[in-house]
Amino acid sequence: MPWDIWLIFFVLALILPWRGRVRMRKLLAMPCVGTMERLALYASTIAFQWFAVAVVAWRAWAHGFTASQLGLTIHGRTRTLVASLVGAATIAALQWLNLRRVGRIPVEARGSLQAIAERILPQSTVELLPYLALAMTPALQRLMPRPGAWMDRLRQFLAFPMYASAVWMIWVLTQQAGPDGVIYALGGMILIAFAIWLLRLGTASSLGSWLRRGLAAAAVLLAFAAAIKIEDGAATAASTSAGPSNGVSFDGWDRYSRARMTAAAAAGKPVFVDFTAAWCITCLVNERVALETPATRKAFEQTATVKLRGDWTNRDPEITSLLKELGRAGVPLYLYWAPGAERPKILPQVLTEATIVSELTSNSQAKR
């Protein structure tokens, strides 16, 4: 059996379960799992499944394996269909009986099973559709065409989303490290490309080969030095920045501080806190469709809500400490502190105008 097929078996049999166990431990260690964490879990699982199928198909095509050698041919279609239906019905019945058995167990006695279900299973309609896509992914993979020249064309096409991602990351870098960071990043990319070009050159002499490897290693080391310089620049920008980043607007909002939030809550005022970042796509979408609409602004004004906005573009330490206290890995994070409440309420990471207006008005009517 070829070495790359052995490598695929090794990854699927050992590396994948190990990484899944590590990820599950991280989820169980979190006090609560938000919508974005669950959506990221579903999306990454779907992406890995398709990636694994593509890699296996690519290597099978490269080695010239036939469908019969891979066990993909069907002999006796009627028997196969009957066996599939009986197997599916048996599995469905066992799952149904198991769910009934678990449902009879008290919640406090379910242990880790309850915690895993609360963190993985969808909790809203927004999460339900990606979860259904995840459940249907194995069936959809059977519809993939057989390996062939289309795989090379697909590989070339997928380079363009990678280019777009690189452009996006450069824009993010401008928000975090400024123009100097962009220069170091582009310089590092050129050095890495130069190293790849050197390694792909073919020379007959051993001296030329060693010279190319030495130059490639030096280029990679310089690229790492540029990355370290970028990180230092971002840290310096975060520590010396006295105002908000260019990508975050504070029009109509006060700048967040823990003292300002607790003081407003102690005075009996409703407080809404928006933790955002210039590079956060979800934050920008929420601002457009939920936070900055006329109806939401009117609700904020009518309820005299104190609006605070925290800029986490450069990993503000004060905001980072609060995120850790609330069990969050990053933004977006939205808090609503109702008058008289002991602690703020964590709102969904994907906001709608109706969600915010309902939250504000319901607490205002309850106060009356």
N, C-alpha and C positions, 0 to 999 in steps of 0.2 A: 504494500500500500504506500502511495507517495507520502512524503513527509508533511506536505501542507494539509492533507486530509487528516493525518494524525494530529496535527496542530489544531484543526477545527474541532475534532473530538475532545482534545484536551481542554480547550476553552469552554466548550459547551458542558463538559462533565465536571470540571473543577473550578475554573475561574468564574464562570457565570453564577453557580450557586453561592460561591464565596462572596461575590460582590452583592448578590441579592440579600444575603444574610446581613452584611454590613449596612446596606441601605435600610433594611427593615429595622435594625437596631436604632438607627438614627431617627426613623419615623416614630418609633415607640418612645424615644427619649424626649420628643417634642411635646409640650403641654397640649398643644392643639395644632391641627393641620388645616391650613387655609385652602381656599379654592385654587390659588395659583400653584401651591405645592402639589395638590392632587392632579391638576391639569398637566404640570410638568412631568409627574410620574407616568401618567397615561401616554403623553406624547413621546417620552423617551423610550418607553416599552414598545410602542408601535414602531418607532424608528429603528430600534435594535432588531425587531423581528424581521422587518423588511431588509435591513442591512445584512442580517445573517443569511436570509434566503438568497440575496443577491451574491454574496461571497461564495456560498456553496454552489450555486448555479455557475458562477464564473469559473471556479476551479474545476468543476465537473466538465464544463465545456473545454477548458484548456487541456485537460487530460484525455479528451475524446471519449468519455463514458457514454454509453448508450442508455436509453430509458429502461431497457430490460435489466441492465447491469445495476441500475440504481433502484430497481424494484418499483418502477413507476408504471409498468404495463399491467393491465387488468385482464386476467384470465377467468372466464366464467362470470360475465357481468351480472347475471341474475343472482348467483350465490353471493357475490360481493355486495349487491344492493340489499339483499335480505339480511346479511350479516351486519351491514352498516346500520340499518333501521333497528334491528334487535339490540345492537350495542348502544345506540343512541338512546333508545327507550329505557334500557337497563340503567345507564348512567343517570338519566334524568330522574328515574324513580329513586335511585339511591340518594341523589342530591336532595330530592324533596323530602325523603324520610329523615335525612341528616338535619336539614333545616328545621323540621318539626321537632326533632329531638333537642336541638340547640335552643329553640324557642321556649321549651318547657323549663330550661335551666334558669334560675334566678340571675339577674344581671350581675349582682355582686359575686356570683360563683363562676362566671364565665371566664375570668382571668384574661390572659393575653388574647384569646380569640375575639373577645368583645373589643379590646383596644385596637387590634389589627383591622377589624371590620370598620370601626369608626374612622380610621385614618385612610383606608384604601377605597372603600365603597363610596359612590357618589352621594353627595348630600343636597344637591340642587339640580335644577334642569340644565344649568350651564355645564355641570360636570357629567350629566347623564349621557349626552351625545358622544363626547370623546370616549366614555367608558364602553358604550355600545360599539363604537368603531374598534376599540381594542378587542372586544369579544369576537368581532367578525373578522379580524385581521387574518387568523390562520386559514379561514375558509377562502378569503379573497386571494391569498397567496397561491392557491391552486390554479387561479385563472392566469397566472403569469405565463407569458409565452416561453417557448423552449429557448435555451441558450443559443446565441448566435451573434451576428454582427451588430444587432441592435444594442447590445450591451456596451460596445465601444462608443456608439453614438450617444447613448445615455450617459456614459461616464464623461464624455466631452461636454454634454449639455449641463450636467450638474456642476461643472466648473464655474458657470456664470452665477448661480446663487452664492458660491463661495467668494467670488469677486465682490458681489453685492455686500456680503457679510463683512469683508475686509474694509469696504468703504464706510459701512456703518460703524465699525469699531474705530476707524480713524476719526470719525466725527465724535464718538464718545471720548476719545483720547483728548480732543481739543477742549472738551468741557472739563476734563480732570487735570491735564498737565499743560495745557496751553500750546502755543505754536512750537516751542522748543521740544515738547514731547512728540509732536508730529514729525519733526525733523529726525529725531532719534529713531522713531518707529520705522519711517520710510528707509532710513539708512540701514537699519537692521534687516529689513526685508530684502534690500538689494544685496547685502552681504550673504544672506542665506541662499538667495538665487544664484549668486556667484559661486558659492560652495557646491551647490548641486551641479552647476554647469561644469565645474572642474572635475567632479567625480565621474561625470558621464563622458568625459573625453577619454579616448583610447590611445595609448602610446605603447610601443613595443618595448622600450627600455624600462628596466626596473627603476632606474634613477628618476626618470620622468614621472613614473607612477608615485614614488615616494614624495616627490616634490609637489605634485598635485594634491596628495592627501595632506601634506603639511600646510599648504596654502588654504585648503578647504577647512582644516581644523582651526587655523588662525582666524578665518572669516567667521566661523561659528562662534568662537570665543569673543570676537568683537561684537557680534550680534547680541550675545548674552550681556556683555558690558553695557550696550545701549539699552537693553531691557531694564537692567538695574538702575541706570541713570533715569529712565522714565519713571520707575517706581519711586525713586528718591524725589524727583520733581513733583509727582502727584502728592506725596506725603508733605512736602514743603508747602505746596499750594493749599493743602487742607489745613495746615497749622497756622499759616500766615494770612489766610483769606479773612478779611474783616467783613465782607458783605456776601450776598448770595451770588451763585454762579450765573453766567449770562443766560443759561438755558432755562432757569426757573423764574417765573414771574410771581412777584409778591403784590401785585395790584389788588387792593381790597383785602389783603391778608396781613396779619402781624407775624413777625418772625418768631418761630417756636423757641421757647426755653422752658425747662421743667418748672422753674420758679414761677414763670408767668402762667403756665397751665394750672398749677396747684393753687395759685392765688385767685385766679378767676373762678375755679371750682369751689374754693372755700367761701367766696363771696356769694355763692348761690347762683352764679350765671351758667347757662349752658355753654359748653366748650366743644368745638369741633376741631380736630387736629388732622392735618394732611401731611404725611411724610412722603416726600417725592424725591425725584432726582432727574437731572436733565437728560440722562440716557435711558430712562425708564419708559418704554413704549406704553405699557398698561397705564401708568400714571397719566401720560399725556392724553390717552383716549378717555380715561375717566374724567379728566378736567373738561374735555370738550363736550361729552355727552351727559355729564351728571353734575359736576361741581360749578360750572360757569354758565349754566342755562338761566334764562330769566326767571323761571319758576323756582329754581333752587336759591337764587339770589334773593328773591322776594321772601322765601321762607326763612332764610338767614336773618333778614332785616326784621320781619314781623316777630320772630322769637328772640331778637336781641342776642343772637349767638355770637360768642367770641370765636373768631376764626384764626387759627394758628397754622402756619405752614413751616415744616422743617425740611431743609435742603440737605439731602444725603448724597449729593453728587460726588463729593470728595470724602465720604465716610466720616461725617462729623462724629467725634467721640461721644458727645452727650446723647445724640440720637442712637448711636450704636449700642450704648449701655441700656437704653430703654428697649430697643429691639430684642436684646438678649433676655431681659427680664420678662418680656411677653412671649418668649419662645419663637421669635421671628428671625429668619435669616436675612431678610432685606425688605425693600420696599416693592410695591405700595403697602402702606399701613394706614388705616383710617380709624380714629378714635372719636367716640362721642361720649362726653361726660355730661349726663343729665343733671339738672339741679337737684341737690340732696343725695345724689348717689355716692357710694363710698369709693367706687372704682369706675374708670371709663369702660365703655362697651366697645369691643372690637367689631368693626363693620366688615362686610365682605370685601375682598380685594377687587372684585369686578362690580363696580357701582352702577346704579341706574338713578335717573332723576326721581322716580317714584320711591325708591328706597330711602333716599335722603329726606325728601319732603315728608314722607310718612313718619320717619324717625323724629324729625323736628316737631312736627305738628302734634303727634300723639303725646309726646312728653309735655308740650305746652298746654294741651287741653287737660291732661292729668293734673298738672299743677294748679289749674284754675278750679 
